[in-house]
Amino acid sequence: MNVQRVLAIFEKDMKDFMKNMMMLTMPVIPIVLAILYRQLVGEEEIPPLMVYLVIGVIFSSVTTSSLITMMAEETEKKTLRGLLLSPASILDIIVGKSLVTSLITLLTLLISLAILGMNSFMNFPTIIGIILVFVFFLFIGIGIGLFAKSLAATSAYLMPIMFLFGFTPMIELFGLPADSIVMKIANLFPIMLLMKIDETSSWSSLIGVVVWLIAAAVFMYSFFKKRMKDE
C-alpha cells in the first residue's frame, strides 16, 4: 500500500465531500433520529431496537450512501477511469476512498451513541461486531458505486440497501412470531446479528457477520475487476 497515493485520494474525496450538500446533510439524519428517540424515552434506557435502528441508518445512509455518491460522481466526471488506470493498487483505492467515509461515520456514530447512551456497547464482541458490520456496508458502498453508471441512478440502488440492511430492526415492530419464516430470514441479516451479539455477548453470531463481510468483499472485488476491464 502506497501511503502517498492513499492520502492523495483522501484529500480529493474530502474536498468533494465538503462541496456536496447531500452528503453533508446525511450525517444529520441519524443524529436527529437519536435526539427524537431520546426525547421520546426521556431518562429511561433506550430500547436496543431503537439503538440498532439508528446504527443501521448510520451505516446505510452515511457509510454506503457517501461511497456510492462519490464514486458515481467520479464516473460522471470521467475521473474514475483515470483512478482505475493509475498506478494506485486496488488496496490503495479502497483505503483512500474509505478514509473520508470512515471518519464521518465514526463521528456520527459517536455523537448518536452519546445521545442514546453507550452502556450496552461496553462488551468486546459487540464492538468487534460493529466494526465488521461497518466494513460490510463500506464494501457494499464501493461495489455499488463501481456499478452505478450515473449519479441520478444512485437512489435506485441505495433505497433497497437501506430497507434491506439498514432498517432491518423495524421488522420487530410488526409483531410477527419469532418462529415465522420472515423473522427467521430477518434474523440472519447483519444488524439483527449485531443485536444478538449485544444481547448474548456471544461470539457465535459473529460467524454470520463474517459470512456477510466475505460476500460483500467478493461483490466489491468483482466489480473492481469488471470496471477495470471495461476501462
C-alpha positions in Angstrom: 0.0 0.0 0.0 1.3 3.4 -1.0 0.6 6.0 1.7 1.1 9.0 -0.6 -1.4 7.7 -3.1 -3.9 6.9 -0.3 -3.6 10.4 1.2 -4.0 11.9 -2.3 -7.3 10.1 -2.8 -8.3 11.0 0.7 -7.6 14.7 0.1 -9.5 14.8 -3.1 -12.5 13.0 -1.6 -12.6 15.3 1.4 -12.8 18.3 -0.9 -15.6 16.6 -2.9 -17.4 15.7 0.3 -17.3 19.3 1.6 -18.8 20.6 -1.7 -21.7 18.1 -1.8 -24.7 19.3 0.2 -26.5 15.9 0.0 -23.5 14.1 1.6 -23.1 16.9 4.2 -26.7 16.5 5.4 -26.7 12.7 5.5 -25.0 12.5 8.9 -27.6 14.8 10.3 -30.4 12.3 9.8 -29.3 9.6 12.3 -28.3 12.3 14.8 -31.8 13.9 14.6 -33.3 10.4 14.9 -31.2 9.7 18.0 -32.4 13.0 19.6 -36.1 12.2 18.8 -35.7 8.8 20.4 -34.0 10.3 23.5 -36.9 12.8 23.8 -39.4 10.1 23.4 -37.9 7.8 26.0 -36.8 10.5 28.4 -34.4 9.5 31.1 -35.2 5.8 30.7 -32.8 3.4 29.0 -33.1 3.4 25.2 -34.5 0.0 23.9 -32.0 -1.9 21.8 -34.4 -1.8 18.8 -34.0 2.0 18.7 -30.3 1.9 19.2 -29.7 -0.6 16.4 -32.1 1.1 14.1 -30.0 4.3 14.4 -26.8 2.3 13.8 -28.4 0.8 10.7 -29.4 4.2 9.5 -25.8 5.5 10.1 -24.2 2.6 8.2 -26.7 2.7 5.3 -27.3 6.5 4.9 -23.8 7.7 5.8 -21.3 4.9 5.0 -22.9 3.3 2.0 -24.6 6.4 0.6 -21.5 8.6 0.7 -19.4 6.0 -1.1 -22.0 5.4 -3.8 -22.4 9.1 -4.4 -18.7 9.9 -4.5 -17.9 7.1 -6.9 -20.9 7.8 -9.1 -19.8 11.4 -9.3 -16.4 10.3 -10.4 -18.0 8.1 -13.1 -19.9 11.1 -14.5 -16.8 13.3 -14.4 -14.7 10.6 -16.1 -12.2 10.7 -13.2 -12.9 7.2 -12.0 -11.3 5.9 -15.3 -8.1 7.8 -14.5 -8.1 6.5 -10.9 -8.5 2.8 -12.0 -5.8 3.1 -14.7 -3.4 5.0 -12.4 -0.5 3.2 -10.6 -2.7 3.0 -7.5 -3.5 -0.5 -6.5 -6.9 -1.8 -5.6 -5.9 -1.6 -1.9 -4.8 2.0 -2.3 -8.1 2.9 -3.8 -10.2 1.0 -1.2 -8.3 2.6 1.7 -8.2 6.0 0.2 -11.9 6.0 -0.7 -12.8 4.7 2.7 -11.0 7.2 4.9 -13.4 10.2 4.5 -16.4 8.0 4.8 -14.9 6.2 7.9 -14.2 9.5 9.6 -17.7 10.9 9.0 -19.3 7.6 10.0 -17.2 7.4 13.2 -18.2 11.0 14.3 -21.8 10.4 13.5 -21.8 7.1 15.4 -20.1 8.5 18.5 -22.5 11.5 18.6 -25.5 9.3 18.2 -24.5 6.8 20.8 -23.6 9.6 23.2 -27.2 10.9 22.8 -28.7 7.4 23.1 -26.4 6.1 25.8 -23.4 3.8 25.3 -23.7 1.5 28.3 -24.8 -1.5 26.2 -21.7 -1.3 24.0 -19.1 -2.0 26.5 -18.6 -5.7 25.7 -15.9 -6.7 23.4 -17.9 -8.9 21.0 -20.3 -6.1 20.3 -17.5 -3.7 19.4 -16.0 -6.2 17.1 -19.4 -6.8 15.5 -20.0 -3.1 14.9 -16.6 -2.8 13.2 -17.3 -5.9 11.0 -20.8 -4.6 10.0 -19.3 -1.2 9.2 -16.8 -2.8 6.9 -19.6 -4.8 5.3 -21.5 -1.6 4.5 -18.3 0.0 3.3 -17.7 -2.8 0.8 -21.3 -2.7 -0.4 -21.0 1.0 -1.0 -17.8 0.7 -3.0 -19.2 -2.2 -5.0 -22.5 -0.4 -5.9 -20.5 2.8 -6.6 -18.5 1.0 -9.2 -21.6 -0.5 -10.7 -23.6 2.8 -10.8 -23.4 4.4 -14.2 -24.6 7.9 -13.1 -25.3 10.0 -10.0 -29.1 10.0 -10.8 -29.2 6.2 -10.6 -27.7 6.0 -7.1 -31.0 6.5 -5.2 -32.5 3.4 -7.0 -29.6 1.3 -5.6 -29.4 3.0 -2.2 -33.1 2.6 -1.2 -33.1 -1.3 -1.3 -29.8 -1.3 0.7 -31.3 1.0 3.3 -34.5 -1.0 3.7 -33.0 -4.5 3.5 -29.9 -3.9 5.6 -30.2 -0.6 7.4 -33.8 -0.7 8.6 -34.0 -4.4 9.4 -34.7 -4.0 13.1 -38.1 -2.4 12.2 -39.3 -5.9 11.3 -39.8 -6.5 15.0 -42.4 -3.7 15.1 -44.8 -5.8 13.0 -45.2 -8.3 15.9 -44.5 -11.4 13.8 -44.0 -14.7 15.7 -40.4 -15.4 16.4 -40.6 -18.7 14.6 -42.1 -17.2 11.4 -40.2 -17.6 8.2 -39.9 -13.8 7.8 -38.3 -13.4 11.3 -36.0 -16.3 10.7 -34.7 -14.7 7.5 -34.5 -11.2 9.1 -32.5 -12.6 12.0 -29.8 -13.6 9.5 -29.2 -10.1 8.4 -26.1 -8.1 9.7 -27.8 -5.6 12.0 -30.0 -8.3 13.5 -27.0 -10.5 14.1 -25.4 -7.5 15.8 -28.4 -7.1 18.1 -28.0 -10.8 19.0 -24.3 -10.3 19.8 -25.1 -7.4 22.1 -27.9 -9.4 23.8 -26.0 -12.6 24.4 -22.3 -11.3 24.4 -21.7 -14.4 22.3 -19.1 -14.8 19.6 -21.3 -17.3 17.6 -23.3 -14.7 15.7 -20.0 -13.1 14.6 -19.6 -16.0 12.2 -22.8 -14.9 10.4 -21.4 -11.3 10.2 -18.1 -12.6 8.8 -20.0 -14.5 6.1 -21.8 -11.3 5.1 -18.5 -9.5 5.1 -16.8 -12.0 2.8 -19.8 -11.9 0.4 -19.6 -8.1 0.3 -15.8 -8.3 -0.3 -16.3 -10.7 -3.2 -19.1 -8.4 -4.6 -16.9 -5.4 -4.4 -13.8 -7.1 -5.9 -15.8 -8.5 -8.8 -17.0 -5.0 -9.8 -13.4 -3.7 -9.4 -12.3 -6.3 -11.9 -15.2 -5.7 -14.3 -14.8 -1.9 -14.2 -11.1 -2.2 -14.9 -11.7 -4.4 -17.9 -14.4 -2.1 -19.2 -12.0 0.9 -18.9 
